Amino acid sequence: MRAIGKNIIINKIDEEITTDSGLLLSNEDVKDFRYQKGKILMPGSDVSEHIITDKVVYYDSRQACTLVLNGETVTIIQERDVVVVL
């Protein structure tokens, strides 16, 4: 498996978020958020040197594509969809 060009293969990270008032938001609630968190599995060959394997990023989930590769569910995004690298 290899990402080509500006594509990035990531694993989506499911988050549980607590609001300021103490309300716990479930994964279902968080799915509606535009920006999601993911861990980079493999950056493409033309991706910036700041985006490397095992880094955690926030990305635009509306532009993402989910696939099953080798029995594993992964998400494909493009470099332009990454908004934050942690």
MOVENQUI-V363842 format. One record per residue. N is the residue number from 1. SS is DSSP state (helix for helix, strand for strand, loop for the rest). PSI is psi in whole degrees, -180 to 180 (none if undefined). Layout:
n = [N,N]
ss = [SS,SS]
psi = [PSI,PSI]
//
This chain:
n = [1,2,3,4,5,6,7,8,9,10,11,12,13,14,15,16,17,18,19,20,21,22,23,24,25,26,27,28,29,30,31,32,33,34,35,36,37,38,39,40,41,42,43,44,45,46,47,48,49,50,51,52,53,54,55,56,57,58,59,60,61,62,63,64,65,66,67,68,69,70,71,72,73,74,75,76,77,78,79,80,81,82,83,84,85,86]
ss = [loop,loop,loop,loop,loop,loop,strand,strand,strand,strand,strand,strand,strand,loop,loop,loop,strand,strand,loop,loop,loop,loop,loop,strand,strand,loop,helix,helix,helix,helix,loop,loop,loop,loop,strand,strand,strand,strand,strand,strand,strand,strand,strand,loop,loop,loop,loop,loop,loop,loop,loop,loop,loop,loop,loop,strand,strand,strand,strand,strand,helix,helix,helix,loop,strand,strand,strand,strand,strand,loop,loop,strand,strand,strand,strand,strand,strand,strand,helix,helix,helix,strand,strand,strand,strand,loop]
psi = [132,131,143,143,-132,10,151,132,126,161,125,138,119,130,148,123,138,129,170,-30,-1,2,127,122,132,173,-34,-42,-40,-26,-26,-13,140,-41,127,165,141,160,131,125,-43,116,153,172,-22,18,148,150,-11,-18,99,164,140,-1,150,135,159,137,161,106,-18,-18,-1,156,130,134,163,114,123,38,3,134,122,164,138,128,170,158,-38,-16,-8,126,-26,136,123,none]
//
